[in-house]
Amino acid sequence: MTDNRLRRLHAALAAQSAQTRLQAALAAGTNPDRSLTRALIERCAVEPDFYVRDMLTWALTRQEPAPTLSALRAELGSTNAQGRSQALHTLSKIGDRSAWPDVTHALLTDPDDDVARSAWRAAVDLVPPAEMSDLAAILASQLGRGDAAVQRSLSRAFVALGEEVALPVLHSAQTAPDPVTRGHATATEALVHDPDAGFAFDVEEARRISALGEAALGQ
């Protein structure tokens, strides 16, 4: 790719028009060039449009693997939450299991929900069989976290791990003192048994029941 074309592509990735950025990402994936990798990753960290981000991820999967993986690993330490989230998402799409050690405990428990959700998805895609139980234990520590969308994401991660790995930690979590954790664990177990079933857990209802119980104890 000529220097002039590279400059135009870099400029297009930052254009005001989402359609222009989408076309630039498509071009970057259609004609891979390792000199574009850094620009694609940097754009992922700030791109507001979902469809453009999706195309940027696809473009990264088309680049030379070794330097792309290296750059994505570096991005996992970014202070930009979207950068971390998108790097994890791209690693899961590339599917190279050599990246598994980079999906750290800190990322799996990241305070940003989008980062944590991306880490859960990447983890179940990349984890070696011998480390599935350890991963399940970390995921269990996040039961009850966040809103319904976050909880569904975590439940789907348990489904991906399978019954043999998921059920022991879910059974244990059903004895937790926190009613939200217990309810989430119970709903997740049902989903593990029947992945096609809907996710049925109301976090606000669990909290309401807990509050009523505590009030009754205080009388």
Backbone as a ProteinNet text record, in pm:
[ID]
protein_1_A
[PRIMARY]
MTDNRLRRLHAALAAQSAQTRLQAALAAGTNPDRSLTRALIERCAVEPDFYVRDMLTWALTRQEPAPTLSALRAELGSTNAQGRSQALHTLSKIGDRSAWPDVTHALLTDPDDDVARSAWRAAVDLVPPAEMSDLAAILASQLGRGDAAVQRSLSRAFVALGEEVALPVLHSAQTAPDPVTRGHATATEALVHDPDAGFAFDVEEARRISALGEAALGQ
[TERTIARY]
84.5	0	88.3	62.2	146.1	127	227.7	220.1	100.9	75.5	-35.3	-169.1	-183.4	-308.7	-324.2	-213.3	-218.9	-263.9	-211	-250	-399.2	-449.9	-593.1	-678.6	-631.3	-706.8	-706.9	-592.9	-585.9	-683.1	-686.3	-776.8	-922.6	-953.4	-1091	-1138.6	-1048.6	-1085.9	-1131.4	-1087.5	-1124.3	-1224.8	-1284.2	-1377.3	-1502.3	-1569.7	-1691.9	-1804.8	-1810.6	-1916.5	-1891.1	-1990.4	-1978.2	-1965.8	-2035.2	-2028.9	-1888.2	-1822.3	-1684.9	-1591.6	-1611.8	-1528.5	-1553.2	-1678.8	-1712.8	-1642.7	-1646.1	-1580.7	-1428.8	-1372.4	-1228.2	-1189.6	-1270.7	-1242.5	-1256	-1355.8	-1373.2	-1251.6	-1203.1	-1085.2	-962.3	-950.2	-834.8	-834.5	-953	-960.5	-948.2	-996	-989.7	-847.6	-770.5	-629.4	-543	-517	-444.5	-305.1	-265.8	-133.1	-95.8	15.8	51.1	68	96	112.7	-19.6	-130.5	-261.9	-305.7	-238.6	-285.9	-304.3	-204.4	-212.2	-328.1	-345.9	-454.3	-590.8	-605.4	-732.5	-764.3	-663.2	-683.4	-716.1	-644.8	-671.2	-812.1	-857.6	-992.6	-1097.1	-1071.1	-1163.2	-1188.9	-1088	-1097.8	-1187.9	-1214.2	-1292.8	-1414.4	-1426.6	-1533.7	-1670.7	-1762.8	-1893.2	-1996.4	-1974.5	-2074.8	-2050.3	-2154.1	-2139.7	-2096.9	-2159.1	-2131	-1988.8	-1941	-1803	-1707	-1736.5	-1651.4	-1645.8	-1760.3	-1764.8	-1677.6	-1680.1	-1597.8	-1449.4	-1419.5	-1281	-1227.2	-1310.4	-1270.4	-1243.1	-1333.1	-1311.7	-1181.9	-1156.4	-1033.3	-910.6	-915.9	-802.1	-780.4	-888.2	-872.6	-806	-803	-744.5	-596.9	-548.1	-410.2	-314.2	-186.1	-83.6	-95.7	-107.9	-143.2	-46.3	82.9	176	177.1	198.9	198.7	61.6	-44.8	-179.3	-203.9	-169.7	-185.1	-102.2	18.1	105.6	44.2	-7.7	-68.3	-196.3	-275.4	-397.2	-364.5	-262.1	-220.4	-180.9	-109.5	-69.7	-191	-294.3	-414.1	-493.5	-475.1	-545.9	-507.4	-393.5	-350.9	-389.1	-469.8	-508.2	-594.5	-585.1	-674.8	-811.5	-822.9	-948.6	-1030.4	-1145.4	-1226.7	-1272.5	-1313.6	-1356.6	-1240.6	-1121.9	-1004.4	-981.4	-991.3	-974.6	-1083.8	-1207.7	-1320.2	-1307.9	-1273.8	-1263.9	-1144.2	-1035.6	-920.3	-956.9	-1030	-1075.2	-1169.6	-1260.9	-1356	-1282.4	-1181.9	-1106.7	-1025.7	-967.2	-893	-984.8	-1108.4	-1201.5	-1236.9	-1245.3	-1276.2	-1158	-1036.7	-918.6	-907.1	-934	-941.1	-807.3	-700.1	-567.5	-550.3	-542.7	-540.7	-411.5	-313	-192	-221.6	-334.9	-372.8	-442.8	-469.3	-541.8	-477.1	-345.6	-288.6	-310.6	-341.9	-363.1	-502.3	-592.3	-726.5	-716.8	-671.1	-631.9	-751.1	-723.1	-823.1	-871.5	-780.1	-818	-918	-900.3	-994.8	-1127.3	-1122.1	-1245	-1329.4	-1267.6	-1339.5	-1330.9	-1305.2	-1289.7	-1412.2	-1392.9	-1508.5	-1598.9	-1548.7	-1632.4	-1707.5	-1839.4	-1920.3	-1892.2	-1872.9	-1847.7	-1715.2	-1614.9	-1485.7	-1500.3	-1566.7	-1584.5	-1661.2	-1768	-1845.8	-1760.2	-1678.4	-1590.1	-1487.4	-1439.7	-1342.5	-1405	-1530.4	-1597.7	-1611.7	-1651.6	-1669.1	-1535.2	-1433.5	-1301.5	-1248.8	-1270	-1217	-1273.6	-1405.2	-1463.5	-1426.3	-1388.7	-1342.7	-1199	-1117	-973.1	-921.6	-999.5	-949	-913.2	-797.2	-764.4	-850.6	-880.7	-965.1	-915.5	-784.4	-729.9	-755.2	-788.7	-806.8	-952.6	-1042.8	-1183.7	-1240	-1201	-1254.6	-1209.9	-1084.3	-1035.8	-1111.4	-1136.1	-1212.8	-1353.7	-1417.7	-1553.6	-1558.7	-1455.5	-1451.9	-1444.3	-1365.5	-1357.4	-1490.9	-1550.7	-1680.2	-1786.4	-1779.6	-1877.7	-1869.2	-1750.4	-1735.7	-1808.8	-1851.6	-1921.8	-2073.4	-2122.5	-2266.6	-2338.7	-2449.6	-2525.7	-2482.6	-2379.8	-2326.4	-2413.1	-2431.1	-2484	-2632.2	-2671.2	-2811.2	-2839.7	-2959.2	-3000.6	-2912.2	-2870	-2786.3	-2650.5	-2593.5	-2465	-2481.7	-2589	-2611	-2635.9	-2706.6	-2724.5	-2590.8	-2504.2	-2372.7	-2293.8	-2296.8	-2224.4	-2286.2	-2417.4	-2484.6	-2448.1	-2441.5	-2404.1	-2260.6	-2175.1	-2037.8	-2036.7	-2119.5	-2129.9	-2184.9	-2283.2	-2336.4	-2224.6	-2139	-2029	-1929.4	-1913.7	-1821	-1876.5	-2007	-2067.2	-2103.2	-2192.2	-2246.8	-2140.3	-2048.5	-1950.6	-1867.3	-1835.2	-1753.4	-1839.4	-1952.6	-2032.3	-2113.3	-2174.2	-2271.2	-2213.3	-2094.3	-2043.8	-2033.2	-1981.9	-1967.8	-2103.5	-2195.4	-2329.5	-2405.6	-2390.7	-2454	-2401.4	-2271.2	-2211.2	-2262.5	-2275.9	-2321	-2466.3	-2542.8	-2682.8	-2698.1	-2586.6	-2590	-2529.1	-2499.7	-2438.8	-2535.1	-2482.3	-2571.9	-2648.5	-2595.7	-2660.4	-2770.7	-2895.4	-3005.7	-2993.2	-2931.3	-2914.2	-2817.9	-2710.5	-2616.2	-2684.7	-2762.7	-2832	-2928.6	-3006.8	-3103.1	-3036.4	-2926.6	-2854.4	-2796.7	-2742.7	-2686.8	-2794.6	-2911.7	-3022.1	-3069.2	-3085.1	-3127.8	-3022.9	-2897.1	-2789.2	-2786.2	-2808	-2811.6	-2922.2	-3038.2	-3148.1	-3108.5	-3035.1	-2992.9	-2886.8	-2799.2	-2699	-2767.5	-2870.6	-2945.1	-3021.3	-3070.4	-3149	-3107.3	-3001	-2949.1	-3048	-3150.1	-3248.6	-3358.6	-3359.7	-3461.3	-3428.3	-3528.6	-3505.1	-3438.8	-3367.9	-3303.8	-3408.8	-3442.4	-3550.8	-3496.8	-3459.3	-3415.2	-3439.1	-3506.7	-3537.8	-3459	-3350.4	-3262.4	-3335.6	-3423.9	-3493.8	-3590.5	-3653.1	-3743.1	-3665.3	-3546.9	-3463.7	-3425.4	-3392.2	-3356.1	-3476.6	-3594.4	-3715.7	-3749.7	-3739.8	-3768.8	-3670.3	-3544.1	-3441.5	-3470.6	-3508.8	-3537.4	-3658.3	-3760.7	-3878	-3838.8	-3751.1	-3707.7	-3628.8	-3542	-3462.2	-3549.9	-3652.6	-3743.5	-3821.3	-3862	-3937.3	-3850.9	-3724.5	-3634.5	-3612.1	-3621.8	-3597.7	-3715.8	-3832.4	-3951.3	-3949.3
-118.8	0	124.2	218.8	336.9	428.8	511.6	605.5	699.5	742	833.6	767.2	642.6	571.2	547.3	517.1	498.1	625.3	738.3	864.8	891.1	862.2	882.6	790.3	666.4	571.3	612.1	657.9	706.7	822.4	914	1028.3	983.4	885.5	837.1	768.2	702.4	634.8	734.5	859.3	962.7	1062.1	1030.6	1123	1144.4	1255.6	1285.1	1189.2	1147.8	1059.5	914.6	853.1	712.6	623	658.9	579.7	582.2	696.3	706.6	621.1	625.4	544.2	395.6	359	219	171.7	253.4	217.7	208.4	294.9	290.7	161.2	121.3	-3.8	-122.8	-119.6	-225.3	-233.6	-119	-116.6	-169.1	-136.5	-182.3	-333.9	-392.9	-538.3	-606.9	-541.8	-600.4	-602.8	-500.4	-491.7	-477.7	-587.3	-578.8	-518.5	-442.1	-381.3	-360.2	-418.5	-415.3	-273.2	-177.6	-39.7	22.1	-45.2	5.1	-43.8	-143.9	-210.6	-113.9	-31.1	61.8	159.7	209.5	305.1	240.3	115.4	44.9	25.6	-11.5	-32.1	99.3	204	335.4	383.5	355.2	396.3	316.6	188.5	105.9	168	228.6	281.7	404	470	593.7	592.3	490	485.4	473.6	568.7	564.5	475	441.9	368.4	217.8	143.2	-1.8	-70.1	-33.5	-102.2	-73.4	46.9	78.9	0.2	-8.1	-87.3	-232.7	-285	-423.2	-442.7	-345.8	-354.1	-337	-251.4	-234.8	-366.6	-434.6	-564.4	-663.4	-667.6	-757.1	-722.5	-594.5	-552.7	-598.5	-593.2	-638.2	-788.7	-864.7	-1010.2	-1044.5	-950.3	-972.7	-932.2	-866.4	-819.7	-933.5	-907.7	-1006.8	-1045	-1173.7	-1214.5	-1168.8	-1194	-1169.2	-1023.4	-926	-787.2	-740.7	-796.6	-758.5	-806.7	-931.3	-984.1	-904.7	-870.6	-793.5	-657.7	-590.7	-459.1	-468.2	-572.6	-590.7	-619.6	-699.2	-726.6	-597.7	-511.6	-384.3	-298.9	-303.8	-223.4	-268.6	-392.4	-442.1	-365.6	-299.9	-219.7	-73.7	-39.7	99.7	152.1	281.9	344.9	373.6	355.1	376.4	247.6	252.7	131.5	74.1	159.3	108.1	43	96.6	34.7	-105.3	-122.5	-255.2	-350.1	-300.5	-383.8	-429.8	-337.6	-372.6	-463.8	-444.4	-533.5	-676.3	-690.5	-823.2	-883.9	-803.6	-851.2	-900	-825.5	-863.3	-990.3	-1002.9	-1125.4	-1246.9	-1230.6	-1344.4	-1379	-1278.8	-1303.9	-1368.7	-1329.4	-1391	-1536.5	-1560.4	-1697.4	-1766.2	-1690.5	-1749	-1773	-1899.4	-1931.8	-1892.1	-1849.7	-1799.2	-1671.2	-1607	-1484.1	-1511.9	-1637.5	-1669	-1607.2	-1615.3	-1557.1	-1406.7	-1340.4	-1196.4	-1158.1	-1255.4	-1230.2	-1251.3	-1149.2	-1161.2	-1152.5	-1186.3	-1172.3	-1028.2	-932.8	-791.4	-755.4	-810.7	-783.2	-855	-976.8	-1053.1	-990.2	-909.7	-841.3	-689.7	-644.6	-501.7	-424.5	-309.3	-233.3	-180.5	-169.9	-128.4	-249.9	-243.3	-358.8	-404.2	-310.5	-349.5	-423.2	-380	-448.9	-588.9	-599.4	-730.4	-824.9	-776.4	-861.9	-910.1	-822	-862.4	-964.1	-944.6	-1039	-1176.2	-1179.4	-1308.5	-1382.7	-1309.3	-1373.6	-1421.8	-1338.6	-1378.5	-1498.4	-1496.4	-1603.1	-1739.6	-1747.7	-1878.5	-1924.1	-1829.9	-1867.1	-1917.4	-1866	-1890.6	-1984.9	-2009.3	-2085.9	-2230	-2278.2	-2419.6	-2506.7	-2628	-2714.8	-2729.2	-2734.9	-2756.5	-2638.3	-2522.6	-2403.8	-2358.2	-2440.7	-2402.2	-2389.4	-2479.4	-2474.3	-2347.8	-2307.8	-2184.2	-2064	-2065.7	-1957.2	-1953.2	-2068.8	-2073.2	-2012.8	-2037.4	-1982	-1829.6	-1775.2	-1629	-1573.2	-1636.9	-1591.1	-1596.3	-1696.3	-1708.3	-1590.2	-1531.4	-1415.4	-1293.6	-1298.2	-1185.8	-1205.9	-1317.9	-1342.4	-1233.9	-1187.2	-1081.8	-942.7	-933.7	-803.9	-738.2	-606.9	-527.6	-544.8	-494.1	-501.3	-632.2	-644.2	-769.8	-805.9	-706.8	-735.1	-790.5	-732.6	-781.8	-924	-947.8	-1080.3	-1185.3	-1149.1	-1244.2	-1279.6	-1180.7	-1206.6	-1306.6	-1287.7	-1379.7	-1518.8	-1524.4	-1655.5	-1727.6	-1653.8	-1714.6	-1765.8	-1698.8	-1748.3	-1883.6	-1899.1	-2028.5	-2136.1	-2098	-2192.9	-2241.8	-2151	-2187.4	-2281.7	-2269.9	-2359.4	-2500.9	-2515.5	-2648.1	-2692	-2789.2	-2833.6	-2883.2	-2964.7	-3026.8	-2923	-2814.4	-2710.3	-2609.3	-2572.2	-2462.8	-2501.2	-2619.8	-2651.4	-2654.9	-2708.8	-2709.4	-2569.2	-2471.8	-2337.4	-2268.7	-2300.7	-2242.1	-2297.6	-2426.4	-2485.1	-2419	-2397.7	-2333.3	-2190.9	-2118.5	-1979.2	-1967.8	-2074.9	-2071.1	-2072.1	-2084.7	-2074.1	-1941.9	-1851.1	-1722.7	-1639.9	-1555.7	-1472.6	-1367.6	-1324.1	-1220.8	-1281.7	-1236.3	-1295.7	-1272.6	-1162.3	-1136.8	-1238.4	-1267.8	-1370.2	-1506.1	-1540.1	-1668.6	-1677.3	-1572.1	-1573.1	-1582.6	-1511.1	-1514.8	-1654.3	-1714.8	-1849.2	-1950	-1937.7	-2029.6	-2013	-1887.8	-1862.6	-1910.9	-1895.3	-1939.1	-2090.6	-2158.6	-2305.3	-2352.5	-2289.6	-2327.1	-2306.2	-2198.9	-2171.1	-2270.6	-2312.5	-2413.8	-2544.6	-2581.2	-2703.7	-2692	-2570.7	-2549.6	-2416.8	-2418.1	-2292.9	-2219.2	-2287.6	-2221.3	-2152	-2173.1	-2110.2	-1962.1	-1883.7	-1742.5	-1725.6	-1614.9	-1584.5	-1523.9	-1594.2	-1551.2	-1518.1	-1391.9	-1347.2	-1197.9	-1156.7	-1015.6	-967.6	-893.6	-849.8	-757.5	-671.1	-579.8	-654.8	-759.8	-841	-911.5	-962.4	-1028.7	-931.3	-808.8	-708.9	-669.2	-662.8	-626.4	-733.1	-859.2	-968.6	-968.2	-942.1	-936.2	-823.7	-706.4	-593.1	-620.8	-686.6	-722.4	-819.6	-914.3	-1008.7	-942.8	-850.6	-780.1	-693.2	-631.6	-547.7	-631.6	-751.7	-839.1	-883.2	-909.6	-949.8	-837	-713.9	-599.2	-563.8	-624	-590.7	-661.9
0	0	0	-89.2	-100.8	19.7	44.3	156.4	141.7	19.4	-3.7	28.2	-13	15.3	164.6	231.5	375.9	446.5	402.9	464	445.2	324.8	298.7	386.8	402.9	483.9	630.7	679.7	817.5	837.4	742.5	752.9	749	664.3	651.7	778.8	849.5	974.1	1080.9	1068.2	1164.8	1107.8	993.6	928.7	1013	991.9	1066.2	1028.4	904.2	857	898.1	964.5	1003.5	880.4	772.7	650.9	592.2	598.4	549.1	634.2	764.5	854	829.7	806.4	777.5	650.7	547.3	421.3	439.3	522.7	548.2	618.6	717.9	789	694.4	607	508.1	416.6	373.2	286.3	358.9	487.2	565.1	580.3	589.5	598.7	464.7	361.2	227.3	174.3	209.9	168.4	292.7	363	490.1	473.6	574	576.4	722.4	765.3	908.1	961.1	872.5	917.5	962.3	931.9	971.8	1109.2	1161.7	1283.3	1398.8	1424	1535.7	1518.3	1395.4	1370.1	1390.9	1350.5	1368.9	1517	1593.5	1737.6	1806.3	1770.1	1829.2	1795.4	1673.9	1636.6	1713	1735.5	1815	1952.3	2009.5	2145.2	2156.1	2043.6	2048.7	1955.4	1873.3	1772.9	1840.1	1814.1	1880.7	1811.7	1684.9	1607.8	1615.3	1655.9	1673.1	1544	1432.3	1306.5	1257.2	1282.9	1246.1	1334.3	1464	1553.6	1508.6	1468	1422.6	1298.2	1208.2	1087.7	1121	1217.4	1261.9	1318.7	1397	1451.5	1338.9	1242	1128.1	1056.2	1037	969.5	1046.3	1177.8	1258.4	1246.4	1234.7	1217.8	1085.6	993.1	861	853.4	959.1	956.1	993.5	976.1	1008.9	1156.2	1188.9	1325.4	1434.4	1419.5	1529.3	1575	1485.6	1532.6	1581.5	1524.6	1568.9	1710.5	1738.5	1874.4	1973.9	1937	2024.8	2056.8	1955.7	1976.8	2059.8	2038.7	2117.3	2262.9	2286.8	2425.1	2496.1	2425.5	2484.2	2518.4	2433	2453.8	2576.5	2618.7	2737.1	2863.4	2860.4	2974.9	2963.6	2863.5	2841.8	2956.9	2981.2	3078.5	3016	2886.9	2814.9	2819.5	2885.9	2903.5	2770	2677.7	2547.3	2474.2	2491.1	2429.3	2481.9	2613.8	2673.3	2624.4	2624.9	2584.7	2439.8	2352.1	2210.6	2182.7	2255.8	2239	2279.2	2388.2	2431.1	2328.2	2279.2	2178	2053.5	2011.8	1891.8	1915.8	2033.8	2066	2061	2107.6	2103.4	1959.3	1872.3	1732	1659.8	1694	1633.2	1677.9	1807.9	1858.2	1877.9	1886.8	1910	2060.1	2099	2242.2	2311.9	2236.5	2301	2378.8	2349.4	2419.1	2552	2584.1	2706.7	2831.9	2852.7	2974.8	2987.8	2877.8	2881.9	2930.2	2937	2991.7	3142.5	3210.8	3351.2	3446.4	3571.2	3677.4	3684.6	3669.1	3675.4	3566.5	3447.6	3339.3	3361.1	3411.4	3436.8	3547	3631.7	3740	3724.7	3602.9	3575.9	3626.2	3689.5	3738.3	3628	3506.8	3394.5	3341.3	3338.2	3298.6	3156.2	3064.5	2925.4	2911.5	2986	2982.3	3039.9	3154.1	3216.8	3124.5	3061.8	2971.9	2854.3	2799.4	2689.5	2738	2860.2	2916.1	2936.8	2982.4	3002.4	2870	2767.2	2636.4	2580.6	2592.5	2542.8	2620.9	2751.3	2835.9	2797.8	2779.8	2748.6	2607.4	2521.2	2387	2387.6	2479.9	2475.2	2583	2687.7	2801.8	2762.9	2806.2	2785.6	2877.7	2838.2	2921.4	3064.5	3084.4	3218.2	3311.7	3258.5	3341.8	3349.1	3297	3297.6	3438.9	3528.7	3665.4	3737.3	3718.4	3779.2	3723.4	3593.4	3532.7	3590.3	3604.5	3659.4	3798.9	3878.8	4014.9	4011.6	3918.1	3905.6	3858.6	3760.6	3710.9	3821.1	3906.6	4014.5	4110.5	4122.8	4210.8	4157.3	4031.6	3969.5	3965	4015.1	4016.4	4096.3	4041.8	4106.9	4066.5	3985.6	3945.3	3837.4	3846.3	3736.9	3709.4	3591.8	3551.7	3478.5	3425.7	3362.5	3243.7	3166.1	3049.5	3091.6	3196.4	3247	3298.8	3372.5	3430.1	3323	3217.6	3107.7	3043.2	3027.3	2968.3	3052.3	3183.7	3271.5	3265.6	3264.3	3256.1	3127.4	3017	2889.1	2892.1	2967.2	2980.9	3051.7	3154.2	3222.1	3128.3	3046.7	2949.2	2858	2814	2724.3	2791	2921.9	2992.8	3003.9	3004.3	3009.9	3150.6	3158.4	3287.2	3383.6	3335.7	3425.3	3499.8	3433.2	3494.5	3569.4	3510.6	3565.5	3688.9	3687.8	3792.5	3934.3	3957.6	4095.7	4157.1	4082.9	4140.1	4151.8	4061.4	4070.3	4189.8	4215.9	4334.3	4460.8	4467	4583	4599.4	4490	4495.9	4542.4	4530.7	4572.8	4724.3	4796.4	4942.8	4990	4898.5	4934.7	5019.2	5107.5	5190	5111.1	4997.5	4916.6	4831.5	4847.3	4770.4	4620.1	4579.6	4436.7	4377	4450.2	4404.6	4395.4	4497.8	4497.2	4378.8	4358.5	4248.8	4113.1	4096.3	3969	3945.1	4051	4037.7	3999.6	4060.7	4030.7	3886.1	3843	3705.5	3605.6	3641.4	3552.2	3541.2	3653.1	3647.5	3553.3	3561.2	3471.4	3325.6	3298	3161.5	3115.1	3205.3	3171.6	3132.6	3207.2	3176.3	3043.7	3013.7	2891.7	2827.8	2747.9	2689.9	2601.5	2552.4	2467.2	2546.7	2677.3	2761.1	2779.2	2809.8	2838.1	2974	2989	3117.4	3209.1	3316.9	3404.5	3542.5	3561.8	3693.2	3702.2	3807.3	3828.8	3949	3922	4029.6	4126.8	4075.7	4164.2	4255.3	4200.5	4282.9	4392.8	4359.3	4460	4571	4533	4633.2	4717.9	4654.8	4728.8	4832.9	4791.1	4884.1	4999.6	4967.9	5071.3	5170.5	5117.9	5204.3	5293.8	5239.2	5319.9	5431.8	5396.8	5498.1	5609.8	5573.2	5674.1	5761.3	5698.3	5776.6	5876.3	5832.5	5921.4	6039.8	6012.8	6120	6220.8	6171	6259.4	6347.5	6323.3	6403.8	6537.4
[MASK]
+++++++++++++++++++++++++++++++++++++++++++++++++++++++++++++++++++++++++++++++++++++++++++++++++++++++++++++++++++++++++++++++++++++++++++++++++++++++++++++++++++++++++++++++++++++++++++++++++++++++++++++++++++++++++++

